[in-house]
Amino acid sequence: HTHLLRFMFGGPPGGGLSGLFGGLGGSGSNLFEPRDEGLNAFLDDSKKFGVEFPSEELDVDFRQAQDKWSESWMVDQDLCDAVALVGPARHRVPFIRAPLAAISKPLKAALYGDFLEGHTRELILEDVTLDAFDVMMRSAYHLEPELTPRRALYAFTAARLYMIDDLQKYCLGYLQHTENLDCTTS
């Protein structure tokens, strides 16, 4: 592994990613243009270590890493750029504006338009429960929404209010499926 890491990230003077990518300036080289010999050496080294792509195991590991990165958006307040005041009690919930704005045109207008929320970066959602907001954010961050019948109902209502059609359909489908399961098990 040391050879591979040295090759990719360091080694001789002028290291960095120079083993895989061209250098700056001179003889028409481009920093972001892969060098054939660097790429071939990298691929040869990866075969030595038993790395194959595509691989179901590699795919699962990478998906888990993506989930972990996305989950950090839910908990790392240093990444947040706004605060939602959720429910009648106005619970303060830090969040990242862009993913939420991407799934809802009304929220995009509020968060990035000329509305007060766009300037204060405080979004007042008195008509949304904490559960519904959590489902909305988990959905926007491409995470499992962790639905229960109660959460699905609250999220369905919020999704309808904020025009998040796909989440509304998903919650409705979940509730219908849950109802069918209840009918068959009773």
Disulfide bonds with the S-S distance in Angstrom:
none
